[in-house]
Amino acid sequence: MRHGAGRVLLLCMGSLYAFCCPGCGYSAEVSGGADCGFVAQTETMICTTCREVVDVTVGTRIPALISTDELNQCPECEGNDLTPWDESRPCPRCKGTMEVNPTGPTTLWD
């Protein structure tokens, strides 16, 4: 957190984790839920069009940097048939349970 001239500016970085389905081998590198960076706010979802687990931009802290056309759409196929990825972490391919790599985040993003 940075302070200055009567303002509080929160600086944050999002985190990506490696998830893998032991049943079919499908893998994805996503946040695993709601997350935010300096500009974008994301939520991990399943796109039923392309059957991928993806982080979808659902909001922004700086509207001038992200078009509203980019919100709430799959970053892979640009579809909008999205379902929040719940805590059971279902695989979009075989419906098995995806597991997170226990070593921690693979990438920090802002």
OpenMM code with the backbone's topology and positions (N, CA, C; nanometers):
from openmm import Vec3, app, unit

residues = "MET ARG HIS GLY ALA GLY ARG VAL LEU LEU LEU CYS MET GLY SER LEU TYR ALA PHE CYS CYS PRO GLY CYS GLY TYR SER ALA GLU VAL SER GLY GLY ALA ASP CYS GLY PHE VAL ALA GLN THR GLU THR MET ILE CYS THR THR CYS ARG GLU VAL VAL ASP VAL THR VAL GLY THR ARG ILE PRO ALA LEU ILE SER THR ASP GLU LEU ASN GLN CYS PRO GLU CYS GLU GLY ASN ASP LEU THR PRO TRP ASP GLU SER ARG PRO CYS PRO ARG CYS LYS GLY THR MET GLU VAL ASN PRO THR GLY PRO THR THR LEU TRP ASP".split()
positions = [
    Vec3(0.0859, -0.1171, 0.0000),
    Vec3(0.0000, 0.0000, 0.0000),
    Vec3(0.0902, 0.1229, 0.0000),
    Vec3(0.0589, 0.2182, -0.0854),
    Vec3(0.1353, 0.3428, -0.0913),
    Vec3(0.0438, 0.4571, -0.0519),
    Vec3(0.1000, 0.5522, 0.0209),
    Vec3(0.0233, 0.6680, 0.0659),
    Vec3(0.0842, 0.7930, 0.0037),
    Vec3(0.0022, 0.8937, -0.0159),
    Vec3(0.0545, 1.0202, -0.0659),
    Vec3(-0.0568, 1.1166, -0.0973),
    Vec3(-0.0398, 1.2406, -0.0603),
    Vec3(-0.1339, 1.3488, -0.0903),
    Vec3(-0.2778, 1.3127, -0.0538),
    Vec3(-0.2959, 1.2482, 0.0613),
    Vec3(-0.4300, 1.2158, 0.1075),
    Vec3(-0.4949, 1.0994, 0.0354),
    Vec3(-0.4191, 1.0250, -0.0432),
    Vec3(-0.4738, 0.9124, -0.1179),
    Vec3(-0.4115, 0.7819, -0.0700),
    Vec3(-0.4849, 0.6758, -0.0867),
    Vec3(-0.4332, 0.5418, -0.0610),
    Vec3(-0.4415, 0.4666, -0.1922),
    Vec3(-0.3299, 0.4125, -0.2373),
    Vec3(-0.3237, 0.3368, -0.3616),
    Vec3(-0.2853, 0.1941, -0.3272),
    Vec3(-0.3739, 0.1021, -0.3568),
    Vec3(-0.3455, -0.0381, -0.3314),
    Vec3(-0.2789, -0.0979, -0.4543),
    Vec3(-0.1626, -0.1541, -0.4341),
    Vec3(-0.0922, -0.2219, -0.5421),
    Vec3(-0.1022, -0.3713, -0.5165),
    Vec3(-0.1516, -0.4449, -0.6146),
    Vec3(-0.1635, -0.5887, -0.5943),
    Vec3(-0.1228, -0.6613, -0.7218),
    Vec3(-0.0884, -0.7858, -0.7028),
    Vec3(-0.0533, -0.8712, -0.8155),
    Vec3(-0.1383, -0.9966, -0.8067),
    Vec3(-0.1826, -1.0431, -0.9221),
    Vec3(-0.2552, -1.1680, -0.9285),
    Vec3(-0.1584, -1.2853, -0.9306),
    Vec3(-0.2100, -1.4034, -0.9071),
    Vec3(-0.1276, -1.5248, -0.9053),
    Vec3(-0.1902, -1.6316, -0.9938),
    Vec3(-0.1066, -1.6999, -1.0712),
    Vec3(-0.1514, -1.8134, -1.1517),
    Vec3(-0.0940, -1.9405, -1.0920),
    Vec3(-0.1742, -2.0461, -1.0968),
    Vec3(-0.1346, -2.1764, -1.0451),
    Vec3(-0.1542, -2.2806, -1.1542),
    Vec3(-0.0758, -2.3875, -1.1498),
    Vec3(-0.0909, -2.4985, -1.2442),
    Vec3(-0.1910, -2.5977, -1.1870),
    Vec3(-0.2942, -2.6278, -1.2657),
    Vec3(-0.3947, -2.7273, -1.2289),
    Vec3(-0.3899, -2.8392, -1.3320),
    Vec3(-0.4064, -2.9622, -1.2866),
    Vec3(-0.4042, -3.0768, -1.3771),
    Vec3(-0.5110, -3.1769, -1.3359),
    Vec3(-0.5712, -3.2409, -1.4349),
    Vec3(-0.6693, -3.3457, -1.4098),
    Vec3(-0.5964, -3.4805, -1.4170),
    Vec3(-0.5905, -3.5531, -1.3050),
    Vec3(-0.5235, -3.6835, -1.3093),
    Vec3(-0.5987, -3.7865, -1.3931),
    Vec3(-0.7274, -3.7636, -1.4165),
    Vec3(-0.8073, -3.8579, -1.4942),
    Vec3(-0.7768, -3.8574, -1.6427),
    Vec3(-0.7649, -3.7369, -1.7013),
    Vec3(-0.7459, -3.7290, -1.8470),
    Vec3(-0.6200, -3.6530, -1.8890),
    Vec3(-0.5515, -3.5896, -1.7933),
    Vec3(-0.4280, -3.5183, -1.8258),
    Vec3(-0.4471, -3.3734, -1.8677),
    Vec3(-0.5714, -3.3263, -1.8751),
    Vec3(-0.5953, -3.1861, -1.9106),
    Vec3(-0.5296, -3.0958, -1.8058),
    Vec3(-0.4714, -2.9845, -1.8511),
    Vec3(-0.4091, -2.8913, -1.7564),
    Vec3(-0.4424, -2.7478, -1.7941),
    Vec3(-0.4356, -2.6603, -1.6948),
    Vec3(-0.4618, -2.5180, -1.7154),
    Vec3(-0.3803, -2.4384, -1.6141),
    Vec3(-0.3374, -2.3204, -1.6552),
    Vec3(-0.2673, -2.2291, -1.5654),
    Vec3(-0.3598, -2.1100, -1.5426),
    Vec3(-0.4248, -2.1079, -1.4259),
    Vec3(-0.5253, -2.0076, -1.3931),
    Vec3(-0.5138, -1.9667, -1.2466),
    Vec3(-0.5858, -1.8638, -1.2098),
    Vec3(-0.5847, -1.8171, -1.0708),
    Vec3(-0.6559, -1.9130, -0.9765),
    Vec3(-0.7592, -1.9789, -1.0238),
    Vec3(-0.8323, -2.0726, -0.9400),
    Vec3(-0.9500, -2.0106, -0.8670),
    Vec3(-0.9880, -1.8885, -0.9029),
    Vec3(-1.0995, -1.8192, -0.8388),
    Vec3(-1.0951, -1.6715, -0.8724),
    Vec3(-1.1500, -1.5894, -0.7850),
    Vec3(-1.1453, -1.4438, -0.8058),
    Vec3(-1.0034, -1.3946, -0.7786),
    Vec3(-0.9556, -1.3015, -0.8615),
    Vec3(-0.8201, -1.2491, -0.8477),
    Vec3(-0.8161, -1.1087, -0.9059),
    Vec3(-0.7115, -1.0360, -0.8775),
    Vec3(-0.6961, -0.9030, -0.9372),
    Vec3(-0.5495, -0.8663, -0.9470),
    Vec3(-0.5221, -0.7866, -1.0484),
    Vec3(-0.3916, -0.7259, -1.0662),
    Vec3(-0.4091, -0.5762, -1.0533),
    Vec3(-0.3117, -0.5010, -1.0998),
    Vec3(-0.3182, -0.3558, -1.0901),
    Vec3(-0.4322, -0.2991, -1.1746),
    Vec3(-0.4592, -0.3604, -1.2900),
    Vec3(-0.5618, -0.3096, -1.3816),
    Vec3(-0.6861, -0.3984, -1.3846),
    Vec3(-0.6673, -0.5277, -1.4015),
    Vec3(-0.7799, -0.6188, -1.4266),
    Vec3(-0.8243, -0.6965, -1.3034),
    Vec3(-0.9541, -0.7258, -1.3017),
    Vec3(-1.0140, -0.8152, -1.2028),
    Vec3(-1.0621, -0.9372, -1.2794),
    Vec3(-1.0230, -1.0555, -1.2336),
    Vec3(-1.0559, -1.1773, -1.3060),
    Vec3(-1.1290, -1.2766, -1.2176),
    Vec3(-1.1925, -1.3723, -1.2840),
    Vec3(-1.2549, -1.4848, -1.2158),
    Vec3(-1.2324, -1.6086, -1.3015),
    Vec3(-1.1949, -1.7179, -1.2386),
    Vec3(-1.1732, -1.8421, -1.3122),
    Vec3(-1.3077, -1.9043, -1.3465),
    Vec3(-1.3231, -1.9396, -1.4758),
    Vec3(-1.4489, -1.9955, -1.5244),
    Vec3(-1.4220, -2.1083, -1.6224),
    Vec3(-1.5264, -2.1862, -1.6470),
    Vec3(-1.5217, -2.2855, -1.7533),
    Vec3(-1.5972, -2.2277, -1.8714),
    Vec3(-1.5334, -2.2284, -1.9879),
    Vec3(-1.6007, -2.1890, -2.1117),
    Vec3(-1.6587, -2.3166, -2.1708),
    Vec3(-1.7908, -2.3241, -2.1792),
    Vec3(-1.8532, -2.4454, -2.2317),
    Vec3(-1.8454, -2.4531, -2.3841),
    Vec3(-1.8082, -2.3422, -2.4479),
    Vec3(-1.7916, -2.3434, -2.5937),
    Vec3(-1.6633, -2.4156, -2.6328),
    Vec3(-1.5500, -2.3748, -2.5734),
    Vec3(-1.4214, -2.4360, -2.6097),
    Vec3(-1.3728, -2.5383, -2.5067),
    Vec3(-1.4503, -2.5578, -2.3980),
    Vec3(-1.4194, -2.6565, -2.2943),
    Vec3(-1.2818, -2.6351, -2.2327),
    Vec3(-1.2565, -2.5080, -2.1956),
    Vec3(-1.1307, -2.4710, -2.1312),
    Vec3(-1.1598, -2.4075, -1.9963),
    Vec3(-1.0683, -2.4246, -1.8998),
    Vec3(-1.0711, -2.3492, -1.7749),
    Vec3(-0.9890, -2.2235, -1.8023),
    Vec3(-1.0498, -2.1070, -1.7843),
    Vec3(-0.9847, -1.9807, -1.8202),
    Vec3(-1.0091, -1.8742, -1.7136),
    Vec3(-0.9184, -1.7773, -1.7074),
    Vec3(-0.9407, -1.6590, -1.6252),
    Vec3(-1.0061, -1.5534, -1.7129),
    Vec3(-1.1241, -1.5106, -1.6735),
    Vec3(-1.2043, -1.4153, -1.7502),
    Vec3(-1.1957, -1.2785, -1.6835),
    Vec3(-1.1693, -1.1753, -1.7614),
    Vec3(-1.1677, -1.0395, -1.7084),
    Vec3(-1.3119, -0.9971, -1.6818),
    Vec3(-1.3412, -0.9703, -1.5545),
    Vec3(-1.4775, -0.9344, -1.5153),
    Vec3(-1.4897, -0.7887, -1.4717),
    Vec3(-1.3782, -0.7205, -1.4573),
    Vec3(-1.3805, -0.5807, -1.4161),
    Vec3(-1.2432, -0.5188, -1.4324),
    Vec3(-1.2383, -0.3880, -1.4112),
    Vec3(-1.1122, -0.3171, -1.4236),
    Vec3(-1.1066, -0.2024, -1.3234),
    Vec3(-0.9890, -0.1730, -1.2783),
    Vec3(-0.9680, -0.0585, -1.1891),
    Vec3(-0.9428, 0.0690, -1.2694),
    Vec3(-0.9030, 0.0514, -1.3964),
    Vec3(-0.8716, 0.1654, -1.4835),
    Vec3(-0.9470, 0.1461, -1.6147),
    Vec3(-1.0710, 0.1944, -1.6225),
    Vec3(-1.1555, 0.1697, -1.7400),
    Vec3(-1.0943, 0.2118, -1.8734),
    Vec3(-1.0082, 0.3099, -1.8748),
    Vec3(-0.9496, 0.3548, -2.0009),
    Vec3(-0.8563, 0.2496, -2.0626),
    Vec3(-0.8121, 0.1518, -1.9839),
    Vec3(-0.7164, 0.0528, -2.0337),
    Vec3(-0.7793, -0.0763, -2.0831),
    Vec3(-0.9057, -0.1005, -2.0496),
    Vec3(-0.9728, -0.2228, -2.0929),
    Vec3(-1.1086, -0.1867, -2.1508),
    Vec3(-1.1323, -0.2321, -2.2724),
    Vec3(-1.2607, -0.2087, -2.3390),
    Vec3(-1.3691, -0.2950, -2.2746),
    Vec3(-1.4897, -0.2420, -2.2675),
    Vec3(-1.6006, -0.3208, -2.2132),
    Vec3(-1.6288, -0.4432, -2.3001),
    Vec3(-1.5857, -0.4403, -2.4272),
    Vec3(-1.6014, -0.5563, -2.5154),
    Vec3(-1.5168, -0.6748, -2.4684),
    Vec3(-1.4108, -0.6464, -2.3924),
    Vec3(-1.3208, -0.7511, -2.3444),
    Vec3(-1.3694, -0.8154, -2.2150),
    Vec3(-1.4691, -0.7562, -2.1511),
    Vec3(-1.5180, -0.8082, -2.0243),
    Vec3(-1.6113, -0.9276, -2.0451),
    Vec3(-1.6032, -1.0211, -1.9532),
    Vec3(-1.6950, -1.1355, -1.9490),
    Vec3(-1.6980, -1.2182, -2.0766),
    Vec3(-1.5801, -1.2381, -2.1366),
    Vec3(-1.5723, -1.3265, -2.2516),
    Vec3(-1.4499, -1.4165, -2.2380),
    Vec3(-1.4576, -1.5325, -2.2985),
    Vec3(-1.3478, -1.6283, -2.2938),
    Vec3(-1.2262, -1.5719, -2.3672),
    Vec3(-1.1085, -1.5723, -2.3054),
    Vec3(-0.9898, -1.5214, -2.3733),
    Vec3(-0.9388, -1.6159, -2.4833),
    Vec3(-0.9900, -1.7388, -2.4869),
    Vec3(-0.9475, -1.8346, -2.5891),
    Vec3(-1.0332, -1.8257, -2.7150),
    Vec3(-1.1667, -1.8284, -2.6987),
    Vec3(-1.2555, -1.8326, -2.8160),
    Vec3(-1.3461, -1.7100, -2.8264),
    Vec3(-1.3376, -1.6185, -2.7297),
    Vec3(-1.4186, -1.4970, -2.7230),
    Vec3(-1.5671, -1.5252, -2.7021),
    Vec3(-1.5998, -1.6480, -2.6624),
    Vec3(-1.7383, -1.6827, -2.6334),
    Vec3(-1.7803, -1.6283, -2.4977),
    Vec3(-1.9099, -1.6332, -2.4724),
    Vec3(-1.9591, -1.5847, -2.3432),
    Vec3(-2.0469, -1.6873, -2.2716),
    Vec3(-2.0339, -1.8125, -2.3105),
    Vec3(-2.1049, -1.9208, -2.2420),
    Vec3(-2.0132, -1.9710, -2.1305),
    Vec3(-2.0115, -1.8952, -2.0208),
    Vec3(-1.9163, -1.9159, -1.9119),
    Vec3(-1.9855, -1.9567, -1.7835),
    Vec3(-1.9219, -2.0450, -1.7092),
    Vec3(-1.9718, -2.0906, -1.5801),
    Vec3(-1.8605, -2.0737, -1.4779),
    Vec3(-1.8879, -2.0106, -1.3632),
    Vec3(-1.7832, -1.9991, -1.2606),
    Vec3(-1.7280, -2.1371, -1.2238),
    Vec3(-1.5968, -2.1446, -1.2075),
    Vec3(-1.5297, -2.2694, -1.1703),
    Vec3(-1.5406, -2.2828, -1.0201),
    Vec3(-1.6242, -2.3736, -0.9741),
    Vec3(-1.6492, -2.3819, -0.8306),
    Vec3(-1.5358, -2.4538, -0.7571),
    Vec3(-1.5479, -2.4575, -0.6255),
    Vec3(-1.4413, -2.5116, -0.5411),
    Vec3(-1.4159, -2.6603, -0.5615),
    Vec3(-1.5084, -2.7320, -0.6256),
    Vec3(-1.4845, -2.8740, -0.6530),
    Vec3(-1.3867, -2.8927, -0.7689),
    Vec3(-1.3577, -2.7847, -0.8425),
    Vec3(-1.2600, -2.7812, -0.9525),
    Vec3(-1.2823, -2.8910, -1.0575),
    Vec3(-1.4013, -2.8913, -1.1194),
    Vec3(-1.4283, -2.9948, -1.2198),
    Vec3(-1.3473, -2.9744, -1.3477),
    Vec3(-1.3036, -3.0852, -1.4042),
    Vec3(-1.2341, -3.0824, -1.5328),
    Vec3(-1.3380, -3.0596, -1.6421),
    Vec3(-1.3137, -2.9658, -1.7355),
    Vec3(-1.4117, -2.9399, -1.8415),
    Vec3(-1.4167, -3.0504, -1.9470),
    Vec3(-1.3202, -3.1405, -1.9435),
    Vec3(-1.3147, -3.2461, -2.0443),
    Vec3(-1.3786, -3.3763, -1.9957),
    Vec3(-1.3409, -3.4211, -1.8725),
    Vec3(-1.3896, -3.5514, -1.8262),
    Vec3(-1.4722, -3.5431, -1.6982),
    Vec3(-1.4889, -3.4227, -1.6439),
    Vec3(-1.5649, -3.3980, -1.5198),
    Vec3(-1.4962, -3.4520, -1.3943),
    Vec3(-1.3702, -3.4977, -1.4076),
    Vec3(-1.2932, -3.5382, -1.2902),
    Vec3(-1.2574, -3.4149, -1.2082),
    Vec3(-1.1844, -3.4326, -1.1002),
    Vec3(-1.1440, -3.3213, -1.0154),
    Vec3(-1.0004, -3.2816, -1.0475),
    Vec3(-0.9819, -3.1539, -1.0821),
    Vec3(-0.8487, -3.1038, -1.1118),
    Vec3(-0.7753, -3.0724, -0.9817),
    Vec3(-0.6454, -3.0969, -0.9818),
    Vec3(-0.5631, -3.0753, -0.8637),
    Vec3(-0.4634, -2.9640, -0.8902),
    Vec3(-0.4373, -2.8833, -0.7869),
    Vec3(-0.3406, -2.7749, -0.7988),
    Vec3(-0.2012, -2.8288, -0.7679),
    Vec3(-0.1023, -2.7790, -0.8404),
    Vec3(0.0363, -2.8139, -0.8126),
    Vec3(0.0721, -2.7544, -0.6766),
    Vec3(0.1174, -2.8358, -0.5820),
    Vec3(0.1417, -2.7877, -0.4460),
    Vec3(0.2631, -2.6959, -0.4295),
    Vec3(0.3404, -2.6723, -0.5344),
    Vec3(0.4586, -2.5884, -0.5194),
    Vec3(0.4257, -2.4400, -0.5142),
    Vec3(0.2997, -2.4039, -0.5370),
    Vec3(0.2601, -2.2626, -0.5271),
    Vec3(0.2442, -2.1978, -0.6625),
    Vec3(0.2364, -2.0641, -0.6638),
    Vec3(0.2112, -1.9921, -0.7889),
    Vec3(0.3194, -2.0167, -0.8935),
    Vec3(0.2760, -2.0243, -1.0207),
    Vec3(0.3708, -2.0367, -1.1313),
    Vec3(0.4061, -1.9009, -1.1886),
    Vec3(0.3119, -1.8042, -1.1756),
    Vec3(0.3297, -1.6715, -1.2338),
    Vec3(0.2594, -1.5681, -1.1463),
    Vec3(0.3234, -1.4527, -1.1306),
    Vec3(0.2577, -1.3375, -1.0704),
    Vec3(0.2313, -1.2378, -1.1814),
    Vec3(0.1117, -1.1795, -1.1848),
    Vec3(0.0759, -1.0870, -1.2930),
    Vec3(0.0169, -0.9600, -1.2339),
    Vec3(0.0243, -0.8514, -1.3116),
    Vec3(-0.0360, -0.7253, -1.2658),
    Vec3(-0.1158, -0.6571, -1.3724),
] * unit.nanometer
topology = app.Topology()
chain = topology.addChain("A")
for resn in residues:
    res = topology.addResidue(resn, chain)
    for name in ("N", "CA", "C"):
        topology.addAtom(name, app.Element.getBySymbol(name[0]), res)
